[in-house]
Structure formats: C-alpha cells, structure tokens
Amino acid sequence: MPRNKGFIGWLMLDIIALAFLKYFFNWSVIDAANSEQGKNTIKYVKDVLNVIWFYVRPSALYIWGIIVTFLPARQSIL
C-alpha cells in the first residue's frame, strides 16, 4: 500500500537531515553556500533554470490562459 507524505513531512525530514549533518559531520549549508564553489554552483543552477524558463514560459503562459478561461468568474459580494 503506497504511503503519501505531504509537504510538511518532507520539510521536517529536510530539517532533521540538516541537523544530523551539522551535529555529526559539522557541515553547514550556509557555510557551503558562502564558499566560492558554492556560489559558483548556485549561479550555475540559477542560469540553467533561467534558460529553461525562457523556453518553457510561452507555453506555460498559453496553457495558464486556457485554464483561466475555464474557471468560473468570481462574483463580488459588494
């Protein structure tokens, strides 16, 4: 039987994993991100995501426009 975990479960798992890394291995995400290699890695990932978004954005906006047209209009109470 498959078990479904929600967002909070994954968030708690990430926090516990980071605490485990800090306590047992004295490794910090902030220290890793502030290092020169960490900054270069973050910049690289950001550039890759920007390129992907550049190509995906028109299709995503088109599909979003179609979805919005099928949503019922909200009527204001006032």
QUINOR-V630618 format. One record per helix or strand of 2 or more residues. SS is the DSSP state (A for helix, B for strand). FROM is the first residue (numbers start at 1). TO is the last residue. If there is no record, write none. Layout:
SS|FROM|TO ; SS|FROM|TO
//
This chain:
A|7|25 ; A|29|34 ; A|36|70
//
